Amino acid sequence: MPWKGEKDAYKVWLSEIILQQTRVEQGWDYYEKFIQHYPTITDLANAKDEAIFKLWEGLGYYSRCKNLLHTARMVNENYAGVFPREYDSILKLKGIGAYTASAIASFCFDLPYAVVDGNVLRVLSRYFGIDLPVDSTEGKHFFSRLAQECLDKSQPGEYNQSIMDFGATVCKPAPLCNQCPMKASCVAFNTGNVSVLPVKQKSIVKKERWFSYFIFSFDHKKFIQQRVAKDIWQNLHEFYLEETTVNPEWNIKKVSDWLQVHFGIKKTKGIYIIAAKKQILTHQFIHGYFIYAELITVPKKLQQTNGFWLTDDEIKLKAFPRFIHQFTQKKLMQAQVL
């Protein structure tokens, strides 16, 4: 991986932000694209918001992207484009928590701060045989202290990378205990508790939401709007949205009736419906539909709705959530109407 062994704080920070809630296989390409377009933090700080959101498109969790821009500009303005070397200063930057601050501090500046991620928690809980829930307040404090006690302070970066890699390749959720060089002294292995550690007390209850996107087309342009509410995908663009709590089970008649009731549209040049692939977020399941409606005229209500009409080429320059992007890439924009 290109960020392994990296000492440039900008590149380490960028990789850590991208890899939050993202698989390495997916994040790798995004990391390389960002480095290619913005080789320094000053380049990133001077970029336009829309360009960064477009480059981030498909990664999800767009608050990371907003924080990325905010921090790049803060470092550029307050630290002359050079990442601060002190742990406390790094921690104060927006979007950087204890884990990322420790990673930057130890990997780049050899400061003695232990990195605690899921891999590290798994190794520590199994090796020491600790059944304290890792996601409890008590557990978080305990394992942070334990990680710091175990840290090789003469080689903090090497140690942190080693224990993280060990958790990722050997002490995995389905561990390779027979290949483990630590099994002789591992409490969980010797007590038969590997499969039950680490312990978590919380189970996430996911909310289900149904998004029906109406792609209104008129005079070779389509209607889009920007999500401004404090919700998922804030600042990204979307088509006209109708959200419901249950599956609306659209068909041509239901769509026609809905268009007449909500917009007074009695006739269209055509309607095309496609069910969206479900997207799983941390706390939510997003289901939905894309409904292409080619209009004969633009109804008054739609004229009064905040948004704008763009050509397909103009739309390609806007950043959309992955839920929409996966369909626009499949040429839904040019879909033949029924």
C-alpha positions in Angstrom: 0.0 0.0 0.0 1.5 3.4 -1.0 1.0 5.0 2.4 2.9 2.2 4.3 6.2 3.6 5.7 5.2 7.1 4.6 6.6 9.9 6.7 4.8 12.8 4.9 2.1 13.8 7.4 -0.2 15.1 4.7 -0.2 11.7 2.9 -0.6 9.8 6.2 -3.5 12.0 7.2 -5.1 11.7 3.7 -4.9 8.0 3.8 -6.4 7.7 7.3 -9.3 10.0 6.4 -10.1 8.0 3.2 -9.8 4.7 5.0 -12.3 5.6 7.7 -15.4 3.5 7.0 -13.8 2.4 3.7 -12.2 -0.9 2.6 -8.5 -0.6 1.7 -9.3 -2.0 -1.8 -11.7 0.8 -2.5 -9.7 3.6 -0.8 -6.5 2.8 -2.5 -7.6 4.2 -5.9 -9.1 7.3 -4.3 -5.8 8.0 -2.4 -3.8 7.8 -5.5 -6.2 10.1 -7.4 -6.0 12.7 -4.6 -2.2 12.6 -4.5 -2.1 12.9 -8.3 -4.4 15.9 -8.4 -3.3 17.5 -5.1 0.3 16.5 -4.3 0.5 18.8 -1.3 -1.8 20.0 1.4 -1.6 23.6 -0.1 -2.8 22.3 -3.4 -5.8 20.7 -1.6 -6.5 23.8 0.4 -6.6 25.9 -2.8 -9.0 23.5 -4.6 -12.7 24.4 -5.2 -15.2 22.6 -3.0 -17.1 21.1 -5.9 -13.9 19.6 -7.4 -13.1 17.9 -4.2 -16.6 16.5 -3.7 -16.6 15.3 -7.3 -13.2 13.5 -6.7 -14.6 12.0 -3.5 -17.8 10.8 -5.2 -18.6 7.2 -4.4 -16.6 7.0 -1.1 -19.6 8.0 1.0 -19.6 9.5 4.5 -19.2 13.0 3.0 -18.6 14.7 6.3 -15.1 13.3 6.0 -14.7 15.3 2.8 -15.9 18.5 4.4 -13.5 18.0 7.3 -10.7 17.2 4.8 -11.2 20.6 3.1 -11.6 22.5 6.4 -8.4 21.0 7.9 -6.3 21.5 4.7 -7.2 25.1 4.7 -6.5 25.5 8.4 -3.1 23.9 8.1 -2.4 26.0 5.1 -3.4 29.3 6.8 -2.2 28.7 10.4 0.8 26.5 9.8 2.1 27.7 6.4 1.1 24.4 4.8 3.1 22.2 7.1 1.3 19.8 9.4 1.9 20.5 13.1 4.3 18.1 14.8 2.7 18.2 18.3 0.1 15.5 19.2 -2.3 18.0 20.9 -2.1 20.4 17.9 -2.9 17.6 15.5 -5.8 16.4 17.7 -7.4 19.9 17.5 -7.7 19.7 13.7 -11.2 19.1 12.5 -12.1 15.5 11.6 -9.0 14.1 13.5 -9.7 11.9 16.6 -7.3 10.2 18.9 -6.6 7.3 16.5 -5.7 9.5 13.5 -3.7 11.9 15.7 -1.7 9.0 17.2 -1.1 7.5 13.7 0.3 10.8 12.4 2.3 11.5 15.5 3.9 8.1 15.6 4.3 7.3 11.9 5.6 10.7 10.9 7.2 12.2 14.0 8.1 9.1 16.1 6.1 10.4 19.0 5.1 7.8 21.7 1.3 7.6 21.1 -0.4 4.2 20.7 -2.8 3.7 17.9 -6.0 2.0 18.9 -8.2 0.7 16.1 -10.4 -2.4 15.7 -7.4 -4.6 14.9 -5.5 -3.4 17.9 -8.5 -3.9 20.2 -9.0 -7.4 18.9 -5.3 -8.3 19.5 -5.2 -6.8 23.0 -8.6 -8.3 24.2 -7.6 -11.8 23.0 -3.9 -11.8 24.1 -4.7 -10.6 27.6 -8.1 -12.4 27.8 -10.1 -9.3 28.6 -13.9 -9.5 28.3 -14.6 -5.9 29.0 -16.8 -4.5 26.2 -14.5 -2.6 23.8 -17.3 -0.2 22.9 -18.2 0.8 26.5 -16.9 4.0 28.1 -14.9 1.9 30.6 -13.6 -0.3 27.9 -12.4 2.5 25.7 -10.5 4.1 28.5 -9.1 0.7 29.7 -7.8 -0.4 26.2 -6.4 3.0 25.5 -4.3 2.8 28.7 -3.3 -0.8 27.9 -2.3 0.0 24.4 -0.1 2.9 25.7 1.5 0.6 28.3 2.4 -1.9 25.6 3.8 0.6 23.2 7.4 0.3 22.3 8.3 4.0 22.9 11.7 3.7 21.2 9.9 2.7 17.9 6.3 3.8 18.2 5.7 4.0 14.5 7.1 0.5 13.8 5.2 -0.9 16.8 1.9 0.7 15.9 2.1 -0.5 12.3 3.1 -4.0 13.4 0.2 -4.6 15.8 -2.3 -3.2 13.3 -0.9 -5.5 10.6 -0.9 -8.4 13.0 -4.6 -7.8 13.7 -5.4 -7.5 10.0 -3.5 -10.6 8.8 -3.3 -13.1 11.7 -5.5 -12.2 14.7 -8.4 -11.5 12.3 -12.1 -11.9 13.2 -11.6 -15.5 12.0 -8.1 -15.8 13.4 -5.2 -18.0 12.1 -4.3 -19.3 15.5 -2.3 -22.2 14.2 0.0 -19.8 12.4 0.2 -17.3 15.3 3.7 -16.9 16.9 1.9 -15.5 20.0 -0.4 -18.4 20.8 1.8 -19.9 23.6 1.2 -16.8 25.7 -2.3 -15.8 24.4 -4.8 -16.0 27.2 -7.8 -16.4 24.8 -6.1 -19.2 22.9 -5.2 -21.1 26.0 -8.6 -20.7 27.6 -10.6 -21.4 24.5 -12.2 -17.9 24.3 -10.8 -16.7 21.0 -14.2 -16.8 19.3 -16.0 -14.7 22.0 -13.4 -11.9 22.2 -13.5 -9.0 21.8 -16.8 -8.3 23.5 -19.2 -5.6 22.3 -22.2 -4.4 24.2 -24.0 -2.5 21.5 -25.7 -3.7 18.4 -26.6 -1.1 15.8 -30.3 -0.8 14.9 -30.5 0.3 11.3 -33.3 2.5 10.1 -34.9 1.8 6.8 -35.6 4.7 4.4 -37.2 4.7 0.9 -35.9 7.3 -1.6 -37.8 7.7 -4.8 -35.9 10.0 -7.2 -37.9 11.6 -10.0 -35.6 12.5 -12.9 -37.6 15.3 -14.5 -36.4 15.9 -18.1 -37.4 18.9 -20.3 -35.8 20.5 -23.3 -32.7 18.3 -23.0 -32.1 19.3 -19.4 -32.8 17.6 -16.1 -33.8 19.0 -12.7 -31.4 18.6 -9.8 -31.1 20.2 -6.4 -28.6 20.3 -3.5 -29.1 18.5 -0.2 -28.6 21.3 2.4 -30.3 19.7 5.5 -28.1 18.2 8.2 -28.7 14.6 7.1 -26.8 12.1 5.0 -25.1 13.4 1.8 -25.2 17.0 2.9 -24.0 19.4 0.2 -24.3 16.7 -2.5 -26.7 16.9 -5.4 -29.7 14.8 -6.2 -32.8 14.6 -8.4 -36.2 15.5 -7.1 -36.7 13.4 -4.0 -39.9 11.8 -2.5 -39.0 10.0 0.7 -41.4 7.4 2.3 -41.1 5.1 5.3 -42.3 2.1 3.4 -41.9 0.7 -0.1 -44.1 2.7 -2.5 -44.1 -0.1 -5.0 -44.2 2.2 -8.0 -45.8 1.2 -11.3 -46.7 3.4 -14.3 -50.2 4.1 -13.1 -49.0 5.0 -9.5 -46.4 7.3 -10.9 -48.9 9.0 -13.3 -51.4 9.5 -10.4 -48.6 10.9 -8.2 -47.5 13.4 -10.8 -51.0 14.6 -11.3 -51.7 15.0 -7.6 -48.4 16.7 -6.7 -47.7 18.7 -9.8 -50.8 18.8 -11.9 -49.1 16.8 -14.6 -51.7 15.0 -16.6 -49.5 13.8 -19.5 -45.8 13.1 -20.1 -43.8 12.0 -23.1 -42.8 8.9 -21.2 -42.1 7.3 -17.9 -39.3 4.9 -17.0 -39.0 3.2 -13.6 -36.0 1.2 -12.2 -35.6 -0.2 -8.6 -32.4 1.0 -6.9 -29.9 -1.3 -5.5 -30.0 -1.1 -1.7 -27.2 0.9 0.0 -26.1 0.1 3.5 -24.9 2.9 5.7 -23.7 2.7 9.3 -27.1 3.3 10.8 -29.4 3.1 7.8 -30.6 1.0 4.9 -31.4 3.1 1.9 -33.9 1.6 -0.7 -35.6 3.3 -3.5 -36.4 3.9 -7.1 -35.4 6.1 -10.0 -38.3 7.4 -12.1 -37.5 9.1 -15.3 -40.3 11.4 -16.5 -40.0 13.4 -19.7 -42.1 16.5 -19.4 -44.1 18.3 -22.0 -44.1 21.5 -19.9 -42.6 22.5 -16.6 -45.3 22.7 -13.9 -45.5 25.8 -11.8 -44.7 24.0 -8.5 -41.5 22.6 -9.9 -40.5 26.1 -11.2 -40.9 27.3 -7.6 -38.8 24.5 -6.1 -35.2 25.3 -5.2 -33.0 23.7 -7.8 -31.8 24.1 -11.3 -32.0 22.6 -14.8 -28.7 21.2 -16.3 -27.6 19.3 -19.3 -26.2 15.8 -19.0 -22.7 17.2 -19.5 -23.2 19.8 -16.8 -24.6 17.2 -14.4 -21.5 15.1 -14.8 -19.5 17.9 -13.2 -21.6 17.8 -10.0 -21.0 15.5 -7.0 -23.8 12.9 -6.3 -24.1 10.3 -3.5 -23.1 6.8 -4.5 -26.7 5.7 -4.3 -27.4 8.0 -7.4 -24.0 7.8 -9.0 -24.2 4.0 -9.5 -27.2 4.6 -11.7 -26.1 7.6 -13.6 -23.0 5.6 -14.5 -25.2 3.0 -16.0 -26.5 5.6 -18.5 -29.9 6.0 -16.8 -29.5 9.6 -17.8 -29.9 8.5 -21.4 -32.5 5.8 -20.7 -35.1 5.2 -23.3 -38.5 6.1 -22.0 -41.4 3.7 -22.1 
